[in-house]
């Protein structure tokens, strides 16, 4: 009888400690608690003015003004088409530390033909 009672109490303690260990909150990194808000993506269209190794620039016409905007390309940038000077492009980008980082780039060839 004593053995049976001891075994039941030991099992109860093990179950209680197991539940207590599993009930601890997840670390902030795993729980998705990010204190820094993610910036909203922006978009613009224009003509490619220059292409570099990890960057390109787009001429944007607004009314009669022509502005040149530079974009950086990183490993997460999705490019649809080939970046070439003179091609029409639509760029979805985010601003980070004063730089425009391209998120998605859709290129239309300069001839006006659509690849789709």
N, C-alpha and C positions, 0 to 999 in steps of 0.2 A: 504494500500500500504506500509506504514511504517512497519507494522508488518511482512509483507511478505519479505521485504528487510532484516529486522533484523534476521528473521529466516534463510534466505539463507546465510547471512554472518556468523551466528553462526555455521551452518552446515559446511560451508567451513573451518572455524577455527578448528572445531573438527576433520575433515578429515585430515587437514594438521598436526595437532599435533599427530594424530594416526600414520600417515605414518612416521613422524619423530621418534617416539618412536620405531617403528618396524625396522627402518633402522640402528639401532646401531649395531656395530660389536659384534659378539659372543665372550664370554670370551675365552682365549687361551685354556683352558681345554676342552671346548666343540668343538672348531674348529679343534682340532687335531694338533695344532702347538706344537710339542714336540721338544725342542731344543737338547735333548740328543738322539743321534742316537742309534737305536736298534742294538745290536751285532748280527752278523751272527751265526747261529747254526752250530756246528761241529758234526762229527759222527766218531765213532770207533767201532770195533768189537773185542771180546775176550772171555775169560772164566771167570765166576764169581769166585772170590777168597774168598769173605766173604760177609755176609748180616747182616745188623744191623736194628735198628728200622726205621730210616729215612735216611739210607745211605747204599751203597754197594760199593764194589771195584771190578775192572776188571783187569785181567792180560792180557796185550797186548804183543804179540810177534812181534818184528820187527827185521828182519834178525836173529841174534843169541841172541839178547838181549831180556829180559823179563822185562817189566815195569808194575807196579801196579798203576792204576789210580782210585781215589776215586770220587764217585758221591753222591750228596745229592738228596733226593726225597722230593718234596713239594706237595701241594694240586693240582697243575696244571699238574703234571707228569702223562702221560698216559703209563700204563704198560700192555703189551700184553703177557700173560703167567705168570708163577710163578717164582719169583726170588729164585733160589736154587744154592748152592755151586756146581760148576762143570758144570753148564749149559752154553751153548754158548749164547752170548748176543750181540745185536747190540744196541748201545746207541746214540741217538741224544741229544746233550747237548749244554748249553750256559755257558760261563764263566762270573761270576759276583763277583766282589770284591775278586778275587783270588780263588774262589770256583767254582767247576764244578757242575752245577745244571742240572739234567736229565730232558729233555723235553718229550722224547718218548723212551720207552724201549721195545725191541722185544726179547723175550726169546725163545730159542730152547732147549728142554729138553736134558739132558746129554746122553740119549740113542741114540740120533740122529734122533728120530722120529719127524716128523713135525706135529703140531696139526691142521694144515689147510687142 
